[in-house]
Amino acid sequence: MTTTTLWRPVGPEELDLVRQSGMREFPPRLPDQPIFYPVTTEDYAVKIARDWNVPRSGSGYVTRFEVLTDFLRRYRVEEAGGQAHREYWIPADHLKDFNKAIIGEIEVVQSFGATV
């Protein structure tokens, strides 16, 4: 079983929902959020958590988790503004399967702004 490490920057509300799952899954997307965006580097996740989440919600967190590599092969890595900004675009209706492909717990590895 081979896994790929991914990161996801989250705000306090999303982190609370991840915690409610026992740190095992990400919450369903909202109706205006058709895509789930895990990113391929910690640096990119830090930039989003610090520069976008903190001004928007007062705090930002970087999560790290392992996903089955075989599952990820269904999706392309997309560049969102350059090679340093790489992410998977997981359709919202695939998130349940994505969560099943997470191996182990989702960890909070960095936090910025107010802490929850």
QUIMOBEL-V625699 format. One record per run of one state. SS is the DSSP state (helix for helix, strand for strand, loop for the rest). FROM is the first residue (numbers start at 1). TO is the last residue. If there is no record, write none. Layout:
ss;from;to
SS;FROM;TO
SS;FROM;TO
//
This chain:
ss;from;to
loop;1;2
strand;3;10
loop;11;11
helix;12;20
loop;21;34
strand;35;36
loop;37;38
strand;39;39
loop;40;41
helix;42;57
loop;58;58
strand;59;68
helix;69;72
loop;73;76
strand;77;79
loop;80;85
strand;86;88
loop;89;89
strand;90;91
helix;92;100
loop;101;101
strand;102;113
loop;114;116
//
